[in-house]
Amino acid sequence: GESLNRIPGVFTQNDQNFAQDLRISIRGFGARARFGLRGVKLIVDGIPATLPDGQGQVDSLQLSTVGRIEVIRGPSSSLYGSAAAGVIRVESEAIGQGTRAATRVGLGDYGYRSYDAKSSMREGSVGILVGLSHQEMGGYRDHSRMENTNLNSRLEWQIDEDSELIGLLSFVDSPMADDPGGLKAAEVAANRRKAAPNNLKFDAGENLKQVTTGMRYRRRSGDQHETTAAAWYGWRDFANRLPIPPSGVSGGLDRTFAGGSIQHEYRDEVFGLSNSLLVGIDVEAQWDDRTRTSAGARTLDQAEDVTSFRVFVRDELSLPEDFTLAFSLGFDNLWYRLDDHLSA
């Protein structure tokens, strides 16, 4: 949030409420999301962190290993999919020659503790980057504790002068993220650090585990052709407790997601001007098992599956005087399926 707030048109909320997740809007898109990211495409090292249903979270990001964040504002959906009112592309830091290591410790008020360690090594054509971080906080308000552990790794193999293979693995474990809830004006005046009564009574909050793996292969054929193929797979186990009277509500989400993409870029000259033509195909799927329990009774038990297929083409022609003429066209087809196990 601190980094993105400097960019015009980008607005962040809830960066200190870990039970609601960071909300990001770009030029107004995504502002209506109650939690997390919606309408904004998040891509980490070429692997989408926004799923086919349009929802995304940043809880798997580890900023200590990030080397570059790019924000693309405007109509980018033809290249990045139906959720791309804006795009945030995150790239890990470059792996230099030799061996490097760094650690950082952060301490603050209200029980804030932050521990980061990272190491990178390159030997010949192989490089590896590993980062491990742990954060915990007691919170300014009552019932606002959090704890989070994050592991990110990146393996690079320069197969030859024209091709490279990149492997990615990330793991996040957040066993505690309490939700203090909202207060009325009179409650704020009396004690702004208190938690909402129902949030405290029903122990509102969430916990999650997530594992994401991915692989990306890129090959150049001369100066004109470049092909990139990627595949990814992940699993997310999420549970939350909502302060809904009379007895509170407990929800669970067991999610599996996977996908693959391939794109080819052709560079040449048209009428003596540099031209770039890019075509690509993306296939993604997610499988959710959702449950909800209230007063000891199961009130929701359903499977929600989403599959997306996308093809796109983009052409950019470099004109004189630093002008560029660009054309892009994309087609998305999304399938939604819901099976209600409770009524069955």
Order of alpha helices (4+ residues) and beta strands (2+ residues): beta-beta-beta-beta-beta-beta-beta-alpha-beta-beta-beta-beta-beta-beta-alpha-alpha-beta-beta-beta-beta-beta-beta
